[in-house]
């Protein structure tokens, strides 16, 4: 009995989201500095993606400008990863991933500034809800808040979300003429490695190119699982699924990461932080079903 394309897309999407939900876990297990993790995530993934691109290069019809846009998107992604990795160190893998998901709300406003795409009424209405959730995730100065630096972690998580929104908006223009996601992802990964290599020595005093064990075992897992396999699955599957199903599936990443972080690291959030996480994820989920920018 033949399997329907939608069924295949659903399996790929769920598998990809399950894989990328371990991104923050691998970063924390590696225990290296923020930009070190960002650089090696891209550096270890780049050769694999380049080999896949060579095998399927006939499907890539992008011109030089599109490829440069993908590289530029990767430079922005390097900043996003660095901010996010700082947040992971400050408030844990789970909450850092939840806060970074504010990009779903922010992307509408970034698109407004860059492309004059007006945000939807839902985006305007849900921003206060999501921001209230973010404030609660910071712990409001309460002694039971989880994290070494909850307020700072939330601030860097918000910077990660804003950077990721910019990355998505640039990256979406880089792959429109390609039938396969491998080419754009490969170019963006090269840009990420280059960006992290610049950011690290300038802003990260603990940036290091030294190969250590077991840290680099976790970094290889981060590169090959989320960066290569997870994102290839997701980028191949999501365009074939309805928007509502896509939005619900994407919420699985932060929810799963919170669960893994609790199991592996014992990240026990305060009641206030749980409430904040619920508001952020609820707001993000609602916006995902309604869209962040107006069509047409």
N, C-alpha and C positions, 0 to 999 in steps of 0.2 A: 504493500500500500504506500503510495507516494506521500511524502511529508510536505505540507503546504509551506510556501515561502514565509508566511507570517509566523508559523510555528518555529521555523528555523531562526527567524529574526528575534523572536521572543526568547528562545534558548540562548542565543548569542548575547542578547542584552543582559539577561539575568546573570549569565556567567561572567560577563565583563564587569558588571557592577559588583558582584561578589569579589572579583579579583582586586578591583581598585579600592575596595573598602579596607584592604590591608596596607594601603600606601602609608598612612600615618603610623601604623604599627611597625612597619619595616624601618621607617625613619627613626622612631624612638629606640628600636632594638639596636640600630647601627650605632647610636650614641655619638655621632660626629657633629661638627658644627653645621649651622644652617646652609651656608653656601657650599660647603664640602659635599653635603648630601645632594644638593641641587645639581652640582657639576657631575658627580659620578652617576647619578640617575640617568642623565642624558648621555654621558660619555660611554657608559656600558651598553646603552640601548642603541646608539647611533650606528655601529657596524651591522647589527642585526637588521635594523630598518633599511639601511643602505643595500644590503644583500637582497632583501625582499623587493625593494624598488627596482633593482637591476633585473630581477627575474620577471617583473611585470611592467617594465617601463613603457611598453606599447600602449598601456591603458592611461598613461599620464600625458595629457594634451596641454598642460599649462605652458604659458610663455615665461620669459625671464622675469617679467615684473611680478607675476603671480608667485614664482618661486622666492623672489626677494621678500614679498609680503609674508610668506610663510616663515622665512628666517627672522624677519622683524617681529612676528608674533612670538617666536621662540625667545627672543631677547626679553620681551615683556613677561613671558612665562618664567624666566629665570628669576625675575624680581618677585613674582607671585610665589614661587616655591620657597624662596629665601624668607619672605615674610611669614609664610605658613609654617615653616620649620621653626622659626623663633616662637610662634604661637604654640606649637606642639610642646616645646620645652617649658613654656610658661604655664599653660593651662591643660596640658595633657592631649593625647591623640584624639580623644572623642570630642571634647568641646572645641578644639581648634578646627576640626573638620566641620562641625555644625556651624560655627561662626563664618568660616570661609564660604559656606553655601549662601551667604547673603548676596553673592554675585548674581543670583537669579533676579533679585530685586534691583540691584544696581545696574544691571546690563541695560535696562530700559532708559535710565538717565544718562549713562555713558553714550548710548546710541543717540540720544537727544542732542548731546553736545557735539558728537563727531559727525553724525549723519542726518541730523534734523528729523529723526524718527521719533515722533511724539509718544511718550509713555501712555499706557492705557489708564483709565480711571482706577482699575484694580491696583495698578502699581502705586498710584498716588495714595490710595486708601490703605494699602498694606504696609507701606514704608514705616509709619509710626508703630504698627504692631511688631514688625520685625526688629526695629530699633529698640523697642521696649524689651523684647526678648534678649537682645544683645546686652543691654544694660543689666538685666538680671543674671546673665551668664557671668558677668564680671564679679558677681558675689556681693555687690553693693557694700564692700568693706567689711562684711561679716566674717567672724573668725572661722566659721565652718566651711567657707568657700574652698573648693578644691583648686589646687594649682600653686606653684611657687610664686607667681606674680599674676594673679587673675586679671587685674585691670590692664596691665601692659599686654598680656596675652590676647585679650579681646581687641585691643587697639591694633595689634599686628594681624590678628585674624581679619579685621575689617579691611586693612590695607591689602591683605592677600585676596579678599573677595573683590575689591575694586580692581586690582591688577588682573585678576582672572577674567573679570568682565571685559576689560580692554583686550586681553588676549583673545577671547572668543570672538569679539567683533572684528578684529584684524584677521584672525585665522579663517573666519567664514568666507572672506573674500579671496582667500589664497587657494582654495580647493574646488571652486565651482566648476572649473573646466576639466577636472580629473575624475575618471570613473572609479578610481581606487583611492582609499584614504592613505595608502602607504606613502606616496610621494610627499604630500603636504606634511604628514606627521614626521617623515624623515627630515625634511628641511627645517621644520620647527624645532626638532630635537637638536640639530646642529646649532641653531640659534640659541637654544637654551644652554648648551654647553659653553658656547662663546660668552654669553651674558654672565653666567656664573663664574667663569674664569676671570672676568673683569670685576665683578662685584666682590668676589672673595677677598683678593689681596687689598682692595680699597676699604672695605667696610667690615670685614670679618677677621678679627685678630687670630682666630683659631683655624682659619682656612688652611687645609693641608692636602697635598697631593700624594702623601705617603700611603702606601698600601699596607693596611693592618688587618689582622684577623682576630675575631670573627666579624668585625665591623663591615668589611668589604664583601663578605658573604651575604649579609643582609642588603647591602647596596646593589649587588648583582641581582638578588631576588626582586628588589624594588624596580630595577630597570627592566628585567625580562618579563616580570609578571604584570604589574600595573601599567608601566610606560609603553611596553610593546603589546603584549597579549590583550590586556584589559581594554586599552583604548582602541585597538584595532577591532575588537569584537563590538564595542559600543558604537564606534563611528560607522561600522558596516550595518549595524542592526537598527539604530534609532530612526533613520529616515524612512524605514519601511513600516513603522508602527504608528498608531494614532497618537495625537498630541497628549490626550489625557493619560493613556497608558504609559507613555514616555515619562511624563511628569511624576507619576506614582513610582515608577521603577527607579528613577534617579534619586528619589528620596531614600531609597534603600541604602545608598552609600553611607551617609552620615549616621543613619540609625544602626547599621551593622558595625561601623567603626566604634561607636559608643559601646556596643555590646562586646566587641573584641577587646577594647581597652579595659573594660571592667573585668573580663575574664583573665586577661594576661597581666595587666599592671595593677589591678585593684583600684582603678580610678572611680572612687565613690563620690558622686556629686552631692552638693547640698540640695535641700528642697527648693531653694530659690533658683539654683542653677538648673535643676530639672524643669522647673516652670519656664525659665527662659529658653531652654532648648526646645521645649514644646511649642512655645510661641514662634520661634524662628522657623522650625520645621513646618508648623502649620501654615504660617504665612507664605513660606516658600512653596509649599504644596499647592495652596490656593492660587498663587500667582502663576505657577506652572500650568494649571488647567485653563487659565484665562489669558495668558500671554502678557508680556511686559511692554510691548510696543504695538502701536496701531498698524494694521495692515493697510497698504494703499495710501 
